[in-house]
Amino acid sequence: MEKMVFNPGPTALPDEVLSKAKAGLGKETYEGLSLLELSHRSTEYQAIHDNAKQALRRFLNIPATHEVLLLQGGASLQFTMAPMNLLRTFTCGYHIVTGSWSKKAYSESKKIGTTHMLTSSEDAKFSYIPKATDWHSTQLDPDGYVHITSNNTIYGTQWQNFEQLPSLPLVVDMSSDIGTRPIPWEKVALAYAGAQKNLGASGVTAVFIRKDLLSRDSSDLPAMLDYKTHAEKGSLFNTPPTFNIYVLGLMVDWMIEQGGMDEFQKRSEQKSQLLYELIDDSDGFYTGHAKSSSRSQMNVTFQLPDEQLNKRFLESAKQSGFVGLSGHRSIGGCRASLYNGITLEACEKLVEFLASFRRTHTK
Ligand SMILES: Cc1ncc(COP(=O)(O)O)c(C=O)c1O
């Protein structure tokens, strides 16, 4: 049976990317060596490494003002590394807490330096993205930065744009929506994203940092936790995750070939719209967790009328080949994650399945 993957990450990769990844593992491409056997200091690997960084620059339209780093430790390590490095230049970090991941980023940052919670949407189970009126009475230090999570993977909410945010430099966890809409680089001091959702496989984290932030003295920082170390060595200070970087390059090249960012923005809108329309037209059989104005195009979270039906839905979906539709344990229900490797056809099949499940389970 054909499986359709809607995992929250790691997630589906296009067949073209998977078959090139497989070819890299064989002995044919690199004169008798598998990619897994190549030295990270070889010219062959250097070409793979450089390609991945250049492809990211092209696909995400990254200006010369920002450095591209390929690191390990997941987005979770960035919760520590970002304040450790940035709170030398900036006086404090203002965090807007919109879900479990941004809550983690906030609590890790507090361990490092001056960190404030600007506002949080936890009062309503993180079902909405706050508005400027929620923090307009707070006097902000002009030397601080603002940290946000652009898309909340667990709750299915997303910043619709960054326009209402305070006019301080932004630090953005883009783990679950990178590569699905243009990034306003002029506002971004630092952005980071694990690759396993929209950029390839797990094991590598893309970090984008404004170059001027690398110029201050950081000699007292542990070398591996210092962005400057990685920038100076072109992300080859230590052995990088060579295969994961290869897959990232393949995935980003594939997205460029498919039409680039504009195309994936359009596809994300189409895919999520299909599901939200079905939810909205279901007479309350399916109810979304996120407030309509805060809905995510990446993670569609919804519930059925009761726990028993939820369970039956998930079991039946699994039997029909739909993988990864369980909601996160902290909110339950269901979640369909629609990253860039997921096709419109798979979403159409999912929507058909939802419609048919509703027909057979309404009296
Ligand atoms: C928005 C967001 N931030 C951070 C993380 C943690 O990422 P990692 O597992 O790469 O550390 C995740 C994981 O799903 C996420 O969705």
The ligand as an SDF file (V2000), in Angstrom:
LIG
                    3D

 16 16  0  0  0  0  0  0  0  0999 V2000
    9.5170   25.1500   15.9710 C   0  0  0  0  0  0  0  0  0  0  0  0
   10.4960   24.1350   16.4860 C   0  0  0  0  0  0  0  0  0  0  0  0
   11.5890   24.5510   17.1400 N   0  0  0  0  0  0  0  0  0  0  0  0
   12.4910   23.6960   17.6190 C   0  0  0  0  0  0  0  0  0  0  0  0
   12.3270   22.3350   17.4760 C   0  0  0  0  0  0  0  0  0  0  0  0
   13.3690   21.3970   18.0240 C   0  0  0  0  0  0  0  0  0  0  0  0
   14.1490   20.9980   16.9850 O   0  0  0  0  0  0  0  0  0  0  0  0
   15.3100   19.9090   17.1110 P   0  0  0  0  0  0  0  0  0  0  0  0
   14.6350   18.6040   17.3420 O   0  0  0  0  0  0  0  0  0  0  0  0
   15.9930   20.0260   15.7820 O   0  0  0  0  0  0  0  0  0  0  0  0
   16.1890   20.2990   18.2310 O   0  0  0  0  0  0  0  0  0  0  0  0
   11.2240   21.8420   16.7830 C   0  0  0  0  0  0  0  0  0  0  0  0
   11.0350   20.3920   16.5870 C   0  0  0  0  0  0  0  0  0  0  0  0
   10.0480   19.9130   16.1040 O   0  0  0  0  0  0  0  0  0  0  0  0
   10.2790   22.7720   16.2780 C   0  0  0  0  0  0  0  0  0  0  0  0
    9.1980   22.3530   15.6290 O   0  0  0  0  0  0  0  0  0  0  0  0
  1  2  1  0
  2  3  1  0
  2 15  2  0
  3  4  2  0
  4  5  1  0
  5  6  1  0
  5 12  2  0
  6  7  1  0
  7  8  1  0
  8  9  2  0
  8 10  1  0
  8 11  1  0
 12 13  1  0
 12 15  1  0
 13 14  2  0
 15 16  1  0
M  END
$$$$
